Amino acid sequence: AQSVTQLGSHVSVSEGALVLLRCNYSSSVPPYLFWYVQYPNQGLQLLLKYTSAATLVKGINGFEAEFKKSETSFHLTKPSAHMSDAAEYFCAVSDGSGGTSYGKLTFGQGTILTVHP
Amino acid sequence: GAVVSQHPSRVICKSGTSVKIECRSLDFQATTMFWYRQFPKQSLMLMATSNEGSKATYEQGVEKDKFLINHASLTLSTLTVTSAHPEDSSFYICSAQGSYGYTFGSGTRLTVV
């Protein structure tokens, strides 16, 4: 079984400040980990993914995340927040069934990011 | 990049009627399609997984006779909400799995009145 816990349902930062969204996972197999962003009434857009290669993963829009196996964490960061980053962010884990199959995704509860001017 | 087209984006229907939601992978073949449901201010809950040409696998607690899934081709999957009731009102999202990961549709806001 796998699960994801996102610490903090709401995070508020000032424009230009560091963004840190926390994600801890539980998985019985080496996980694939993902961060997605969702804008209101829209689907999910992939920010970045970890699939057992480099532990520091760079994604789109200046986001990055670091896989730390010892801490079972995959926190999302961005050095300088922009107003357009305001959205809901989801961390997800899959069991990576092998080959080209990523298996089922299990999502965290989501974190709403608010960016103040 | 990979694109999944989901239609309709919004639908309002009367209680007791059925609604069909389509998801098409436009530039890749989706070996597997996932259907999610998202209630306001909540996360995505997986409803079912479908592979082309075979019956869908439903998650525990999801009524397969109410949420009919058809995955007749590698580029099209449909979810039909049968005999819809107000409690079925939700945001439904599909996700297609191709060779390089998941691509999500833009979602369908279903309101049953």
Boltz contact constraints between the chains, C-beta under 6 A:
constraints:
  - contact:
      token1: [A, 42]
      token2: [B, 106]
      max_distance: 6.0
  - contact:
      token1: [A, 43]
      token2: [B, 93]
      max_distance: 6.0
  - contact:
      token1: [A, 43]
      token2: [B, 104]
      max_distance: 6.0
  - contact:
      token1: [A, 43]
      token2: [B, 105]
      max_distance: 6.0
  - contact:
      token1: [A, 43]
      token2: [B, 106]
      max_distance: 6.0
  - contact:
      token1: [A, 43]
      token2: [B, 107]
      max_distance: 6.0
  - contact:
      token1: [A, 44]
      token2: [B, 104]
      max_distance: 6.0
  - contact:
      token1: [A, 100]
      token2: [B, 99]
      max_distance: 6.0
  - contact:
      token1: [A, 102]
      token2: [B, 101]
      max_distance: 6.0
  - contact:
      token1: [A, 107]
      token2: [B, 43]
      max_distance: 6.0
  - contact:
      token1: [A, 107]
      token2: [B, 44]
      max_distance: 6.0
  - contact:
      token1: [A, 109]
      token2: [B, 43]
      max_distance: 6.0
  - contact:
      token1: [A, 110]
      token2: [B, 43]
      max_distance: 6.0
